[in-house]
Amino acid sequence: MLMPHPATLRRLVDEYEALIVPEDEGGAVAKPDQRAQDLAYTLCVSTGTRDVRRALERARRHLAAVRQPVVPMRAVAPVEPDAPMVPLPPGAVGPEARDGGEAVTR
């Protein structure tokens, strides 16, 4: 199963947990607003579950298993324009398929 990037998963869990706070000491939870419902749905889809409690459990287990510094996706260095081309594996979709079938040349 595909899992979202750990930084994304951490953000989803943190935001959901910040919105869902116990209403009283008995553990009753206030009715979630639309944003909380959207986050619950996204967590379920991201973790392959149908229940937000299980989604949170699976997300926490996944994040604990990663146990390495999470680098935000935007912090990844861009590919240098003069970097050597690496051949695609057989069956992979290359730039010519993404650009309407015409090969892209420089």
Backbone torsions as a table, in degrees:
resi	resn	phi	psi	omega
1	MET	NA	139.7	176.6
2	LEU	-78.1	140.4	176.6
3	MET	-121.8	147.0	177.8
4	PRO	-67.5	163.8	177.3
5	HIS	-55.0	140.0	-178.1
6	PRO	-53.9	-35.5	178.7
7	ALA	-64.7	-39.8	178.5
8	THR	-67.7	-45.6	-179.9
9	LEU	-62.2	-42.8	178.3
10	ARG	-60.8	-42.7	-180.0
11	ARG	-63.2	-42.6	179.0
12	LEU	-61.8	-46.8	-179.3
13	VAL	-63.3	-48.0	-177.9
14	ASP	-61.6	-44.5	-178.6
15	GLU	-66.7	-41.1	179.0
16	TYR	-63.3	-47.1	-178.4
17	GLU	-64.8	-31.2	177.9
18	ALA	-69.6	-30.5	-179.5
19	LEU	-82.4	-29.2	-177.6
20	ILE	-100.6	102.3	178.7
21	VAL	-119.5	143.7	178.6
22	PRO	-58.3	136.3	-178.1
23	GLU	-76.3	-36.1	178.6
24	ASP	-147.0	179.9	-177.8
25	GLU	-70.2	-15.6	178.9
26	GLY	-75.1	-7.4	177.9
27	GLY	93.3	1.8	177.7
28	ALA	-65.8	139.5	-178.0
29	VAL	-109.2	136.2	177.6
30	ALA	-63.4	151.9	178.5
31	LYS	-60.9	127.6	-177.2
32	PRO	-66.5	142.4	175.8
33	ASP	-79.1	-178.4	-175.7
34	GLN	-61.6	-39.6	-179.7
35	ARG	-63.8	-42.3	178.6
36	ALA	-64.1	-39.4	177.6
37	GLN	-64.7	-40.7	177.9
38	ASP	-63.8	-42.6	178.6
39	LEU	-65.0	-40.6	178.7
40	ALA	-61.0	-44.5	178.7
41	TYR	-61.6	-46.0	-179.0
42	THR	-63.4	-40.7	177.0
43	LEU	-62.6	-42.2	179.4
44	CYS	-63.2	-46.5	179.8
45	VAL	-63.7	-42.6	-177.0
46	SER	-65.8	-28.3	-176.9
47	THR	-107.0	-0.6	178.5
48	GLY	71.1	34.6	179.4
49	THR	-122.4	173.3	177.8
50	ARG	-119.2	-1.6	-178.3
51	ASP	-125.9	131.0	-174.9
52	VAL	-64.4	-31.6	177.3
53	ARG	-63.4	-43.5	177.5
54	ARG	-68.1	-35.4	177.6
55	ALA	-61.9	-43.4	178.7
56	LEU	-64.7	-41.8	178.1
57	GLU	-60.7	-47.5	-178.8
58	ARG	-65.1	-40.5	179.2
59	ALA	-63.1	-44.0	179.4
60	ARG	-63.8	-41.1	177.7
61	ARG	-62.8	-42.9	-179.8
62	HIS	-63.6	-44.9	-180.0
63	LEU	-65.6	-36.7	177.6
64	ALA	-67.3	-35.4	-179.4
65	ALA	-70.0	-30.4	-179.2
66	VAL	-66.6	-49.6	175.2
67	ARG	39.0	39.0	174.4
68	GLN	-135.7	158.6	-179.9
69	PRO	-57.3	133.8	-179.8
70	VAL	-91.3	121.1	178.0
71	VAL	-95.1	121.1	177.9
72	PRO	-57.2	145.8	-176.0
73	MET	-60.1	-31.8	-179.6
74	ARG	-72.0	-17.7	-177.2
75	ALA	-83.4	-3.7	-179.6
76	VAL	-71.3	133.6	-177.3
77	ALA	-65.9	138.0	177.9
78	PRO	-70.6	157.7	177.5
79	VAL	-73.8	133.4	178.7
80	GLU	-68.4	139.2	-178.6
81	PRO	-62.8	-26.7	-179.0
82	ASP	-97.0	11.8	-180.0
83	ALA	-67.7	146.0	179.9
84	PRO	-64.2	145.6	179.3
85	MET	-76.1	138.0	177.5
86	VAL	-107.9	127.5	-178.3
87	PRO	-64.2	143.6	177.1
88	LEU	-79.0	149.4	176.3
89	PRO	-68.0	157.8	-179.5
90	PRO	-56.4	134.7	177.9
91	GLY	88.9	-7.1	179.8
92	ALA	-76.1	153.0	179.8
93	VAL	-89.4	120.9	-179.4
94	GLY	-95.6	179.5	-177.3
95	PRO	-60.8	-30.9	-178.7
96	GLU	-64.9	-31.1	178.7
97	ALA	-76.4	-32.0	-179.7
98	ARG	-77.2	-23.4	-175.4
99	ASP	-105.5	38.2	175.8
100	GLY	75.9	19.8	174.0
101	GLY	92.1	-5.8	179.1
102	GLU	-98.7	135.7	179.5
103	ALA	-67.3	142.3	177.7
104	VAL	-96.5	126.0	179.4
105	THR	-122.8	158.7	178.3
106	ARG	-112.1	NA	NA
